[in-house]
Amino acid sequence: CPTNNFKEAVVSTQSTGILNPSLLLISFVLYREYCLLSLEFLINNNTYNPTVFIDSKQPNNNNKMAKPPKFKFAATPRVLKKTDNRLQNNGKKEVDKDQLQKKDSDIVKSQKPSASLFLSYNMALGPPYHILLDTNFINFSIRNKLDIIQAMMDCLYAKCVPCITECVMAELERLGRKFSVALRIAKDPRFEKLPCGHKGTYADDCLVHRVQTHKCYIVATCDRDLKRRIRKVPGVPIMYILGRRYSIERLPEAYGAPRM
């Protein structure tokens, strides 16, 4: 036992008067290991109480140790109070402002119907017909060797007034030498020049915007994308080239439109 060794070392020093340091060191190390082993044994058997709870106000009966607190192995669920702000919506999820803006942007606003479309067809259309020309329509007319004004009159059996906007003229000038003949034809004095008061010089947007505001025009184009956009506008006919001559769609039969 390390305590006996420690006592023997003390006794030997008292009798002889000489301190044996090696014996004291060995006994101290053995005593320390003994204390650690005993402490580990008590912890493993759940008999070690690191803290003692003593109430200083009440008298201590035979210095009895208080019971250690019981540890909670599982946390109990917490319940929200009735005054909590999260219960004010009564279970409804809060909607973010971004989601509301996305829903508003997804809504497609329909255009107001024109007063000229009160009957089954567009009453604003009638001879002389005003026809808006696109750049590719003029170019394809030159390739098919068609006189624009004469071919229009053969198609509609009435007087026709070709109209060219400033955006179409700017696009022809920007395309260069390949469209020099088309630019020369567009400068014909028989063609009516229409000023543009909007921003930008994109011809397709210009034609669509003009048709949406004024229902008295026929659009002459061979562009598929522009045709798709104009078909969404009610009451606007489309003129195109088919079989080396002009044809027209969405024009009422009351005006003698050819059937293709």
ZIQUIUR-V5079 format. One record per backbone hydrogen bond with DSSP energy under -1.0 kcal/mol. CO is the residue of the C=O (numbers start at 1). NH is the residue of the N-H. If there is no record, write none. Layout:
co & nh
CO & NH
CO & NH
//
This chain:
co & nh
1 & 5
2 & 6
3 & 7
4 & 8
5 & 9
6 & 10
7 & 11
8 & 12
9 & 13
10 & 14
11 & 15
12 & 16
13 & 17
20 & 24
21 & 25
22 & 26
23 & 27
24 & 28
25 & 29
26 & 30
27 & 31
28 & 32
29 & 33
30 & 34
31 & 35
32 & 36
33 & 37
34 & 38
35 & 39
36 & 40
37 & 41
38 & 42
39 & 43
40 & 44
41 & 45
42 & 47
43 & 46
61 & 64
81 & 84
84 & 87
85 & 88
89 & 92
96 & 100
97 & 101
98 & 102
99 & 103
100 & 104
101 & 105
102 & 106
114 & 117
116 & 123
129 & 161
130 & 218
131 & 163
132 & 220
134 & 138
135 & 139
136 & 140
137 & 141
138 & 142
139 & 143
140 & 144
141 & 146
142 & 145
147 & 151
148 & 152
149 & 153
150 & 154
151 & 155
152 & 156
153 & 157
159 & 129
161 & 131
162 & 192
163 & 133
164 & 194
165 & 169
166 & 170
167 & 171
168 & 172
169 & 173
170 & 174
171 & 175
177 & 180
179 & 183
180 & 184
181 & 185
182 & 186
183 & 187
185 & 188
188 & 191
192 & 164
194 & 166
202 & 206
203 & 207
204 & 208
205 & 209
206 & 210
207 & 211
208 & 212
209 & 213
210 & 214
218 & 132
219 & 239
220 & 134
223 & 227
224 & 228
225 & 229
226 & 230
227 & 231
230 & 233
237 & 219
238 & 249
239 & 221
240 & 247
245 & 242
247 & 240
249 & 238
252 & 255
253 & 256
//
